[in-house]
Amino acid sequence: MDDKQAAMARLQARIDAINKRMVIDSNDLDYETHLRQKRQLQQILDRMKEKISNK
């Protein structure tokens, strides 16, 4: 697995962890923070996937 794929796998794992945490914190103020983090990580992951598919 090359560096980009490893980074993408780590990003996806982090997104999955945030999704699990959002369920736990659904009534907590941290929910918005988790949601913002998830969106940022998803944007990064989507851009990386797009660059790979355009090659």
C-alpha positions, 0 to 999 in steps of 0.5 A: 500500500503506498503512502496516499492509500495509507493516508486515505485509509487513516482518514476513513478510519478517523471518519468512522470513529467520529461517526461512532462518537457522534451517536454517543454525543448526540445530545452533547455540545461536542456533536457540532464539533464532531460534525465539523471535523467529519466534514473537513476530513471527508472533504480531504478524503474526497479530494484525494480520491478525485486526484487518484481517479483523474490520473 
